[in-house]
């Protein structure tokens, strides 16, 4: 045996060692909380690294876009005619 505290050094089982079962529970809660924070941080980092900007759609016909805008009422038939004439020239 050692000089103090059943041979486990000067402080016994650590800072909360003198609290007995409560100290053990606090140690476990602290450790689980630390693991949770590290896990959430890793998940956040993986999500941030996995995000990529959306690539523009390749092969979309500009006339088709103009038709959709005309059908939705975003442009008039005169504007559609101008767009069509510019794209065909």
C-alpha positions in Angstrom: 0.0 0.0 0.0 1.0 3.6 -0.5 1.3 6.6 1.6 -2.3 7.7 1.1 -5.6 6.6 -0.3 -5.3 2.8 -0.6 -2.1 3.0 -2.7 -3.6 4.9 -5.6 -1.3 7.9 -5.3 -1.8 11.2 -3.6 -5.2 12.1 -5.0 -6.8 8.7 -4.8 -9.0 8.1 -8.0 -8.6 11.7 -9.2 -10.3 15.0 -8.5 -13.7 13.4 -8.0 -12.4 10.3 -6.3 -13.4 11.5 -2.9 -17.0 11.7 -4.0 -17.3 7.9 -4.3 -20.1 6.7 -6.6 -21.1 10.3 -7.5 -17.5 10.9 -8.7 -17.7 7.7 -10.8 -21.0 8.8 -12.3 -19.6 12.3 -13.0 -16.6 10.8 -14.8 -18.8 8.6 -17.0 -21.1 11.5 -17.8 -18.1 13.7 -18.7 -16.6 11.0 -20.9 -19.9 10.3 -22.7 -20.4 14.0 -23.2 -16.9 14.4 -24.6 -17.5 11.5 -27.0 -20.9 13.0 -28.1 -19.3 16.4 -28.8 -16.5 14.8 -30.8 -18.9 12.7 -32.8 -21.2 15.6 -33.6 -18.1 17.7 -34.7 -16.9 14.9 -37.0 -20.4 14.5 -38.5 -20.6 18.3 -39.1 -17.1 18.3 -40.7 -18.0 15.4 -43.0 -21.2 17.1 -44.2 -19.3 20.3 -44.9 -16.6 18.6 -46.9 -19.3 16.6 -48.8 -21.1 19.6 -50.1 -20.4 20.6 -53.6 -21.9 23.5 -55.6 -24.6 22.4 -58.0 -23.4 22.1 -61.5 -25.3 23.8 -64.2 -27.5 21.5 -66.3 -25.7 20.5 -69.5 -27.7 20.0 -72.7 -30.7 22.1 -71.8 -32.2 23.7 -74.9 -32.5 27.5 -74.5 -35.7 27.6 -76.7 -37.3 25.1 -74.3 -36.4 27.3 -71.3 -38.0 30.2 -73.1 -41.1 28.1 -73.8 -41.4 27.2 -70.2 -41.1 30.9 -69.2 -43.8 31.8 -71.7 -46.1 29.1 -70.3 -45.5 30.2 -66.8 -46.3 33.8 -67.7 -42.8 35.2 -67.0 -42.4 36.6 -70.5 -44.8 37.8 -73.2 -45.2 36.3 -76.7 -43.3 39.3 -78.1 -40.4 38.7 -75.8 -40.5 35.0 -76.6 -40.3 35.9 -80.4 -37.3 38.1 -79.7 -35.5 35.4 -77.8 -36.3 32.8 -80.4 -35.0 35.1 -83.2 -31.8 35.8 -81.4 -31.1 32.1 -80.6 -31.8 31.0 -84.2 -29.5 33.6 -85.8 
